[in-house]
Amino acid sequence: MEHHSNLIPWQEFAKKNNFKLKFIPITKNYELDYKKAKKIIRDKTAILAVTHISNVFGTINNIKFLVSLAKEKKAIAIIDAAQSIQHLKIDVKKIGCDFLLSPVIKCLVLLELAFFMEKKSF
Ligand SMILES: Cc1ncc(COP(=O)(O)O)c(C=O)c1O
């Protein structure tokens, strides 16, 4: 359910740096399979990059849960907020992610810019 912006760069990164890309499957209700996510996000996981709201299905992902799984494994948690930034109140502290990103055009700012929020510890 990821937008190409949150897929192609990771494919390139994985190829160049010899990382393995893993995908959390989708259920027949167009939701992420959280049971499987628990198995997929494991000790070897370095980065979790997931969309908050899918631009394809409109699914709102339980990012707080996914981030907690990533942080348990000491992985970096990155949230693509391109579809949620204009619709939801986002509390990055509650979510616990390390980075949250969106192009500013999603906030009706007609500029070729993006913003990202970064945890202080980075
Ligand atoms: C979920 C999602 N992520 C990222 C993007 C950002 O796309 P771009 O890199 O083209 O600004 C979009 C644009 O619609 C989106 O829907």
The ligand as an ORCA input file, in Angstrom:
! r2SCAN-3c Opt
* xyz 0 1
  C       1.141      8.382      0.711
  C       1.983      9.334     -0.074
  N       3.302      9.408      0.187
  C       4.096     10.271     -0.450
  C       3.610     11.127     -1.419
  C       4.593     12.119     -1.984
  O       4.729     12.122     -3.277
  P       5.849     13.055     -3.960
  O       7.153     12.432     -3.630
  O       5.471     12.952     -5.371
  O       5.715     14.411     -3.392
  C       2.264     11.087     -1.760
  C       1.701     11.947     -2.805
  O       0.565     11.907     -3.142
  C       1.423     10.167     -1.061
  O       0.106     10.074     -1.331
*
